[in-house]
């Protein structure tokens, strides 16, 4: 049975198939050692931005999940390089 067939059968019985929510990715500490950040929402451009309140580093994305992932990738890249090449 395919997913589409399963959806049709569920609809016949009055059910709706919903995907389970994915767990949130853990927010990594900033390179400056602080975990104090501000979340900025731009409703016009549908953007979410995380900004470190201490050093000003930031990462953004279209959703909260994407912005959090981009933040973590930025921090991992800086740690792997061993120097701060992404200072905003």
Phi, psi and omega in degrees: 000131180276170179298318181297318178295322179295320178297319180296315180295320178295320180296324179298326181269000177090018180250160175232132178276128181232134179287140178295141178292143179278143179293148180290141176287136181295136182279116182284150175297147176291162179299330180286355176092003182259153176241028181255108182227160177248141177257124179253134178244126176250101185286339179286313182264004182052053179241149172236136183225131173258130180233129176290129181286343183267307186253345176090002177299149182212157174214145182226167178194174181285333178232168177300317181297317180293320179295319178296318178296317179296322176299310182298321178295320178298314181295317179298318179297316180296317180295320180293320181290331181084000177216164184268089179263353185247026182292123181261000000 
